[in-house]
């Protein structure tokens, strides 16, 4: 039993973790358990009609059955009653087995369905640092395949094993009641069986764990390649990725065959051990019958019980592989659930009030890994409605900096404040609900266009959704879709152009009516026409809101209230565009290089251009500059 407990997927941990869900099924489990006990009782009664036929019909031993009604019957009547009893007992046993199997399987699957929901919810709340290291395909396998394996084993292995083990206990008790000497002779081989199982169980569990790990790796390779199929085909990577998948596939096959080989070897050993017990019973039982110590019916009854008793031992060998696979799956599931989210609500967190939009970074350091800082001593103050541009070389930490506003990461040192209060004082949901975001490559979901916009504010009315779409210059092309706003988009919005995807993402940010907006490279990769349409939508979105713009094109930030030039995680320059150009530092050099690339003469005065005709820029002049 120790090996059996070791093979189960941390059962105690599972029971403690999901006790509320298990308790919800207590009545179903109680009724199923009653049916299970009755099944075992009828299983123990099944051989008795045959014993009575042998002792009182075929061979008249002269004794009494001990049941008044049966003792008064003649031979023919007794034979008829016993024949009917065989059918009735078998039918009742089958009915109880059906009820217990269906009831316990239903309860188990309900609990595991709740487990899957909890795993999914937990994964949603794990920090970006966890997801950046994990492989999405492997996580999907844990959530679907591994929990599916637990559901399968609960029905095909765990439940039958419980029935068989309880039956074994009952049979051993009856065998000792019939004849303790013969029972001891039969059970003398059980230590050999226990030793065989003990040696093989660990090996089978290890092979099964390796197989599940390989399957997770295969899923990760498949998920990555299918998710990037355009790049795969464009770079002719099909054969390369096929070889990588084939390596994992062959390794999984090897682990699977190893587990099956070990399990089959254990079953054959059990067969040999049971034959030894049968030989002992034949030898000793025949001697007891000849000596008159037991009747022929007792010996046959003993053989039938012995055959039934060894079925659980054979099944234990057969189910060891399945249980080991379930153990590996359970461990992988619990590995996810045991990962504590680094970013979560503090015990004293409160819902955030309506923000005015004043933002302050005070001495902020950020490190993804201990000792490897991404940001160093960041100090920024933005007044409500102010536009702040973050520029500088790639990898400098600009996107990481704005992610701190959403608490996607936590600062190693310093504070991030909104309206004078540390963002850690607020619940995550209330904080993130007041910050809108548009990314360089906005992800759309395989739901309707209306729902994609409504994800920004789930309680938004249809009118608010359409108003947000108009603000984002998306209303016309959405109306032109086959079913308008109810058109279900393809996965990641792949059937839309880049500009159309961005405009739906802008509408999603606009419908939230957030006082703080983050724009992370929102027009990169768009052609001039789409850039103009998206830029116009972004200007309307940013108007009157505190806005943080991450950009590489310095011409798009000329009119920002603050421009921060970030390099290697530090703010090396800050000021307005004229101030930074007059300083002749890194910002001015980069701006001039970009001007040359655009065919403009560096330092030449720019003719005034109306905001709507300019490339995307944070237009100043819409309101007076707020005092610092």
N, C-alpha and C positions, 0 to 999 in steps of 0.2 A: 504493500500500500504506500510505502514511502516513495517508491519510484513513480507510482501513479500520481501522487500529490505533486511530485517534482515536475511531471509532464503537463499538469494542468496549468493554464495561463495565469499564474499568480492569482489563484482563485480567491484567497483571502482579501487581496487588494481589490479585486473586482467587486466582491461582495460588499466591502466597506464603501468603495467609491460609488457604487450604484444601488446601495441599499434602498433609497427612496423609490427607485423604479421597480425593484424587486418586490417591495412591500405593496405596491399598487396591484400586483398580480397575486396577492396572497390567497384570495378565495379560489381563483382558478387553479393555483398550485395545490391548495389543500384538497379540492375535489379530485384533481388528477392523482394525488398521492393516495387517496382512498382507493381509487380504481387500480392503482399500481399494487397496493397491498393485496387486494382481492385477486388480481391476476396471479400473484405469487402463490396465494392459497390454492387457487384452482390448479396451478401448475403442479403443486405438491400432491393434489388429490388425483391427478390424471392416471398414474400407474395403478391405483388401488383396485379398480374394477378387474384389471387383468390378474392381479394377485388372488382376488376372491374367486375368479373363474378357475384358476389353477388349483386352488386349495379346496374348493367346495363343489366344483362341477366336474372338472377333468379328473382330479385325484381327490377322492373323498377322505380327508384327514380325520373326519369324525368330530371335529371341533365346532364350536358355535362362532358365528360371525360377531355376535355381540350387539346386533341391531334387531330388536324384536320383530319388526315387520319383515326383514329379510330372512330371519331364522324360521318364520312360519311358511315361507314359500317352498314349493317343490323345486326340483332341479330345473325344469323348463321355465317356470316363472322367474326363478332367480337369474337364469341366463338372459331372459328378455330384459329384466330390470337393469342388469349390469351393462347390457349392450346399449340400452337407452342412456344410461348414466355416462358412458363414454362420450356420446354425442353431446349431451347436455353440458357436461363439464368442459369439453373442448369449446363449445359455443360460448359459454359464459367467460371462459378464459380469453377467447378472442375478442369478445365485446369489451371486457375490462382493459385488455391490451390496447385496443383501438382508442378508447376514451382517455387512457393515461398518456398514450403517445401524442394524440392530437392536443390534449390540454397542456401538457408540459412543453411540447414543441411550440405551441402558440404563445405561452407565457415567456419562454426563452427568446423567441424571435421578437416579441414586443420589447423586451428589455434590451436586446442587442440593437434593435432599431433606434431606441433612445440613445444607446451608446454611440451609434453612428452620428446621430444629430449632435451630441455633445462634442465628439471629435471634430466635426466640421466647425461648430461654433468656436471651439478652442483654437483651431487653426486660424480662424479669422482674426483672433485677438493676439496671436503671437507676433512679436515685433519684426520689423523688416530685417533686423540683423539675423534672425532665425531663418526667415525665408530666403535670404540671400545665400545662405550656406546649404539649405536643403534643396533637393531636386523635386520639382513639382510632380513629376510622374510617380516618384516613390511615395510622396504624400498621398496622392490619389489612390495608389495601390493599398496603402495602409487603411484608408478610410472606406474603400469599397471591397477590395479583394480579401484583406485580412479579416475584416469583420464578417464578410461573407463566409470565409472559412470557419469562423467561430459558429455562425449560424448552422452551417452544414454539419459540423462535427457534433453540435448540440443534439441534432436529430439522429444522425447516423452512427454515432459512437458513444457519446456521453450518456444519453438516455438508455440505450440498450445495455450499456455496461452497468448502470445503476440497477436495472432490473435483474441482470444476471448475477451480480454480486449479492443482492438481497436473496435471490433464489438459492444461491450457493450456501448462504448462512442457514437458511431454512432446511435445505437438504442435508447438510452436515448434522444438524440437530436431530432430524428424523432418523438418519443412518445410525447415529449413536443410540437412539432409542430402540431401534430394531435389534442391533447387535454391536456392542462397543468393540469387540475383538475384530470383527470384520471391518468396521469403520476405521480402526487404527491401521489395519493392513492396507486399506485403500489410500489413507491420507499420508502414509509414510513417505510418499514420493513428492509431496508438496514443497519441502525444502529445496529439492532439485529444481522444481519449476521456478520458485522465487529467485534462486541464484541465477538462472538463465535470463529471467526478465530483468533482473538488476543490472547484469552486465551489458545487455543490449539496449536498454531504454535510453541511456545517455548518448550512445552512438547514434541511435535513430533520431533523437531530438536535435543533436548537432547537425546532422545531415539535413533535416527538415528546416532548421533555422537558416542554413546556408542557402537552401533552395528558395525560401521566401525572400531573402536578401537579393538573390539573383533576379527574381521576378520583379522586385522593386526597381532594380537597375535597368532591366529591360523596358519597363514601363516608362522610366525616365528618358531613355534613349528615344523610344517611340514618340513620347509626348513632345520632346524638343524638336525632333525632325519634322513631325507633322505640323507643329505650330509655326515652324519656319520653312514650310514647304517651298515657298517662292524662292527663298535664298538657296535652299538645297538644290533645286532644279537649275537655278541660274548659274550656280558654281559647279554643277555636275558632281555633286557630292553623294549621289545615290549609292554608288558602290562602296564608298568609304563608310557611310553610315550603315549600309547593309552588313559590312564586315564587322563593325562594332556591335551591332545587334546580334549577329550570328555568334560572336564570341560569348556574349552573355547567355544566349539561348542554349548553346552547347554546354556551358558550365551548369546551367539550370537542369538540363537533361541529366548530366552526370550526377548531380546531387540528388535528383529525383530517383534515378536508378539505384543509387547507393542506399537511399532510405528504403526503397522497395526490397532490395536484396537483403538488407538487415532484417526487415520485418518478416519476409518469407522464411528466412533462416530460423527466426525465432518460432514461427508457427510449426515448422517441421520438427524442431526440438520438442515442442509441446506435444506433438503427435506421438513421438517416441516415448516420452515420459508417461502419457496416458495409457499407452499400450502396456507398459510395465505395471501400472496400477491394475489394469484389467486382468493381467496374468495372475497377480497376487490374489485378487478376489476369486477368480476361477478355482485356483488351487485350494485356498482356505475355505471358500464357500461350499465347494463340493464335499469336502471332508465333514463340515458341520451338518450338511443335509444327511449324509450317510450315518452320522452319529445321532441323528434325530434331534439335534439342538435347534434347527430351524426347518421350516417347511420349504418345498420347492418354490411355492409362491413368494416366500420371503426372499429367496435367492434371486428370483427374477425381478422382484421389486427392488432389491438392492442393486442389481445390474442397471435397471432403468434409471434409478436415482444417480448411480455413478456416471452413467452416460450424460444425464442432465447436468450433473455437477461439473463435468469436464468441459461442457460447452462454454461456460464463462471463462475458463482458463484459456481455451482456444481463442475465444473472442478477445480476451485481454491482449493476447499476442497480435491478433489481427488489428485491433484498435490502437495499439501502441503507436503505430506510424501516424494514424490520423490525429491522435491526441498530441503527439509530438509536434505535428504541423500546427495544430491549434495553439500549442504552447508558444511556438515561435511567433505566430500571428498575434497572440495576446500580448506578448512582450513588446512587439513593435507598436501595437496600439497604445499600450500603457507608456511607452517611451514618449509618445506625443503628449498624452494627457499629463504626464509627470513633468513636462517642461513648463516651468512657471513663467508666465508673461512678465517681461522686465518692465513693461509700461502698462500700468493699470491704475485704476482710481485709488487714491489714498483713502484710508478709513474715514478721514474727516472731509473728503471732497464734497463740494456743494455744486448744484447746478449754476452755471454761469449766468449772470444777469445780461441784459441786452448791452452789447459792447458799443462804446463810442468809436473805438478804433485807434486809440493811442497805443503804440507798441514800443517796447524797449528791450534791447538785449544788453545785459549788464555783465561785463567780464566773462563772457561765455567761452568755455573750452568744450570741444566735442572729440570723442575718440570711439571708433568702432571696436577696436581691440585695445586692451590695456597697454599703455606706453606708446600707442601709435595715434597721435592727435591729428585730427582733420581740420579743426578750427582752433585758433589761438586768440584768447583775450579780445573777443568781439564786443564792441560797444556801438550800439545803434539806437537812435531815438527817432521815432516817426510820429508826428502829430496826426490826429484824426483827419482823414481825407488826403493825406500827403502821399506822393508817389516816390517810391525809392527804387532805384535801379541798381542791380548787382551785376557787375561786369568783370571780365578778366579771363585768363587762360582756362581751358578745360581742366577739370580735376582740382580746381582751387578750393572747392567746398561751398559753392554758391547754392546749389540745390539742397545740400545738407543743411545749410543755414536756415533756409525757409521751411524745411521739414520740421525744425524745432518748434515752429509756431503751432503745428498740428500735433506735437508730441509724438511724431513717428520715431523720433530718437529723444533721448534725455541728455541734457548737457552734463559733462563730467564735472564742470565747475561753473559758477555763475547762475544767473537767473534770466528767464524769459518772462516778460510782464506784458499784460494787456490791461490798459486803464489802471495802471499802478498796482496790479495784483499778479502774483506768480501764477502762471498757467497751471501749475500742478495743484493749485487749490480747487480747480474746477473738475467736474466729471468729464471724461473724454468725449462722451456723446454731446454734451452741451457746448464744449469748447469747439469741437470740429464742426458742429452744426452752424457756427457763425463765421466760418472761414470758407470762402469759395476758392477753387483751384482749377486751373487749366494747364495741362501738361503739353510737352512737345508732341508726344504721341498719345493722344487721349484714347482710352479704351472704351469702346461701346459694347453693350451686352446683347445677346441674342434674344431680345424682347422688342416690343414695338418702339417706334420713334418716340411716341408719347411717354412710354414708361422710362426710356433712357433719359429723357429730360426730367421726368418726375423723380428719378433717383436723387436729384439734388435737394428735393423737398417732398417727402412722400405724401404730405397733406395738401399739396398744391392742387388748385382747382384747374379744370380744363382751360378756363380763360387765362389763368396765370401762366400755364404752360405755353399757350399760344403767344401771349405777350412776351415771354422770355425768348421764344423762337424768333419773333419779329425783331427784338432787340439784337439778336445774334445773326440777323440776315439769313435765317434758316427757314422761315415760314414758307417761302415760295417753293423751294426745292422739296420740302417735306410734303406740301400739298400735291406736288407733281408725282409723288411715289404712287405705286399701284393702289394702295389702300390709304393713302394720306398718312395721317398721324398714327393710324393703327397698323401700318406696314411693319411686319416683323423683320428686323435687320439681321443680316448674316453675322456669324461669330466675329467679334472684334470690328464689326462694321466694314468688312472687307469689300462689299459691293459699292461702297460710297467712295468718293474722292477724298483726298486728304483734307481739302478745304471744307468739304461738307461734314466730315467727322469732327473737325475742330469747331465748326459753328454749332453743332449739336452739343459739344462739350461746353461751349460758351453759354448756350442756353441752359444747360444743366447747372452751371455756376450762377447764372443770372436769376433763375427761379428761386434760389436759396435766399436771395436778398441779403447776403452777408455783408457786414460792414468792413470786412478785411478780405482782400483778394490776393491770391498768389498766381502769378503768370510765369511759368517755367518754360522758356524757349517756345512760346506759343505759335510762332509763325515760321520756325525753322523748317526748311524743306518744301515750302509752298512756292508756287509760281507767282509772278507779279500780280496777276488778276486776283488769285485767291488770297494773296497776302493783303491786297488792298481791302477786299471784302471782310476778311477775318479781322484785319487791323481796325476797320471802322467799328466792327462789333465789339472789339476789345476796348476801344476808347469809350464807347457808351457804357460798357460793363464797369470800367474803372472809374468813371466820373463820380466824384463825391465819396469814393471809398478809399480807405487806406490800402495802397497797392504796392506789392513787392514784385518787381519784374526782373527775372533772370534772363540775360540776353548776351549774345556774342556780337551782334551788329550794333556798334556804338551809335550809328545814325538813328537808331530807333529809340534812343534814350536821351536825346539832346535836350528834351524839355522836361525831364524829370526834376522833381524838387531836390532830390539828393541822388548823387551817383557815387557808388562805392566801388572802387577798383580792388578786387580781391585776388591775391596771389599766394599760393601755398598756405592757404588757410588764414591769412592775415589781411586786414584792411590796410593797404599801402597808400591809398589816396582816397580823399572824399571831397565832395563839393558839387557845385553846379557845373554844367558843361562849359560855360565861359571861364569859370574859375580854374577848372582842370586844364583847359587848353592854354591858359595863360601861364600855368605852372610848368609846362613843357616836360611833363614826366611820362610815366608809362602809358597813361590814358591818352595823352596827346599823340605820342608816337604811334599807338595802335590805331587811333582815329585817322591819322594821316595815311598810314598804310592801307587802311580800308578805303579811304577816299581815292587813292591811286588805283586800287583794284576796281573801283566803280567808274573810273575814268574822269574823276574830278581833280582839280588842281588844289593841293593842300594849302590851307590858309586863305583861299579865295573867299570873299564874303558871299554868303548864300543869299539869294533873292528870297524875299518872303514868299512862302507857299502856303496856301490854305490847308488846314489840317486834313480835310477830306481828300485832298489830292496828293498828300505826302505818303510815302511808305509808312507802315505802322510805326507810330511814335506815341509817347505819352505827351499829349498836348498840354502846354501850359497856357495860362491866360483864361481858362474857364472859370477861375475864381482867384481872389487875391492870395498871394503867398502868405501862409500862416507864420506868425513870429515864432522864433526858437526860444 
